[in-house]
Amino acid sequence: MQGGLETLKVYKLAVRLEIFVHRILNEKFPADEKYRSVNQLKRSSSSVADNIAESYGKFSYGVKINSLFIARGEIEETKSGILRAYKKNFISQELSDFTINKYTDLHKQLNGYIRYLKNKRKIKQPLST
């Protein structure tokens, strides 16, 4: 497939991290957390990739960028949930640090993508990505 959403590095990383978080939740969390921490972390980690995908499908730069701002919020929510999981002894500090660092990298990449779109909007280039 030439071009498209699947070629965006930021989207691919978001999807990989979503799958990683889901594995952690399935393997490490106690059963009684299924409808509390697990559900919330599944939704926030999924929402990162979903909002990037939604942004990709929008027409105007402003609407695209707004969806990416929502994705940034979901990144922070996921990081917070992972940190709380460590503090509740559901996961190790190493796993928490690793996951939070990966989400921090994703946040930086997302900021770069937002800057790219803002610059394209300033010079009024037609939308291509």
C-alpha atoms as one frame of an Amber mdcrd trajectory, in Angstrom:
protein
   0.000   0.000   0.000   1.444   3.343  -1.046   0.881   6.211   1.381  -1.985
   6.312   3.806  -2.441   6.211   7.539  -0.353   3.054   7.977   2.740   4.915
   6.768   2.620   7.498   9.585   5.333   6.630  12.105   3.404   8.272  14.921
   0.341   6.144  14.158   2.340   2.921  13.927   3.984   3.622  17.295   0.608
   4.402  18.879  -0.780   1.067  17.669   2.277  -0.870  18.904   1.986   0.761
  22.318  -1.743   0.070  22.482  -1.103  -3.632  21.870   1.744  -3.617  24.407
  -0.459  -2.041  27.091  -3.246  -4.530  26.393  -0.786  -7.399  26.889   0.394
  -5.913  30.181  -3.196  -5.589  31.333  -4.032  -9.173  30.429  -0.910 -10.646
  32.000  -0.172  -8.502  35.045  -3.343  -7.023  36.479  -5.505  -8.826  39.044
  -8.945  -9.982  37.963 -10.748  -7.597  40.322  -9.273  -4.650  38.396 -10.926
  -5.734  35.147 -13.670  -3.111  35.309 -11.617  -0.360  36.900  -7.976   0.229
  35.974  -7.919  -2.278  33.110 -10.957  -0.851  31.367  -9.725   2.726  31.686
  -6.208   1.922  30.455  -7.573  -0.054  27.508  -9.768   2.879  26.508  -7.088
   5.560  26.871  -4.370   3.557  25.079  -6.785   2.720  22.242  -7.929   6.321
  22.008  -4.429   7.553  21.169  -4.298   5.643  17.871  -8.004   6.265  17.232
  -7.588  10.050  17.481  -4.529  10.007  15.220  -6.543   8.018  12.679  -9.482
  10.387  13.033  -7.171  13.345  12.488  -5.796  11.748   9.352  -9.281  11.530
   7.875 -10.248  15.143   8.548 -10.155  17.847   5.902  -9.109  21.080   7.592
  -5.834  21.610   9.408  -7.576  23.028  12.473  -9.794  19.972  12.895  -6.854
  17.627  12.248  -4.754  19.370  14.882  -7.612  19.365  17.408  -7.902  15.568
  17.126  -4.158  15.314  17.725  -4.476  17.474  20.850  -7.026  14.958  22.126
  -4.544  12.144  21.378  -1.936  14.008  23.466  -4.348  14.070  26.381  -4.953
  10.344  26.026  -1.182   9.738  26.073  -0.939  11.539  29.398  -3.927   9.646
  30.771  -2.311   6.338  29.786   1.012   7.338  31.355  -0.809   8.277  34.551
  -2.620   4.930  34.615   0.629   3.034  34.133   2.271   4.969  36.960  -0.667
   4.224  39.251  -0.466   0.554  38.290   3.134   0.528  39.496   2.179   2.305
  42.727  -0.530  -0.343  43.306   2.096  -3.088  42.740   0.373  -4.461  39.648
   3.513  -4.004  37.528   7.224  -3.565  38.220   8.986  -0.222  38.243  11.027
  -1.347  35.218   7.887  -2.110  33.209   6.291   1.149  34.326   9.376   3.205
  33.427   9.753   1.473  30.057   6.113   2.030  29.111   6.048   5.638  30.294
   9.262   6.367  28.365   7.753   4.904  25.194   4.655   7.047  25.620   6.880
  10.081  26.202   8.603   9.294  22.887   5.183   9.034  21.242   4.198  12.399
  22.733   7.319  13.982  21.213   6.597  12.441  17.804   3.006  13.641  17.996
   4.200  17.169  18.804   6.408  16.999  15.719   3.462  15.941  13.572   1.369
  18.797  15.003   4.170  21.282  14.173   4.336  19.869  10.647   0.593  20.390
  10.152   0.704  23.883  11.670   3.512  24.853   9.291   1.598  23.491   6.302
  -1.440  25.487   7.411   0.619  28.691   7.674   1.880  28.408   4.114  -1.542
  27.208   2.954  -0.353  23.996   1.348  -3.094  21.631   0.223  -3.779  18.688
   2.521  -1.998  15.494   1.599  -1.411  13.893   5.020
